[in-house]
């Protein structure tokens, strides 16, 4: 199982993750990353990994359990 977490304290509000996967990521009222789906379906795993790699501040973390 793939698990997604994010650190809003290091988020740069680039919104790249939200544009890439709006069903998995969102932004709070300050524009900081919020994870909507911590365990996305398997068909989204590669896109989640890409979002994590593309995060300019490396605020998105993906772990395999």
Secondary structure, DSSP 8 states (H G I E B T S, - for coil): -EEEEE-TTT-----HHHHH-TTTEEE-TTS-EEES-TT--GGGHHHHHHHHHH-TT--EEEEE-
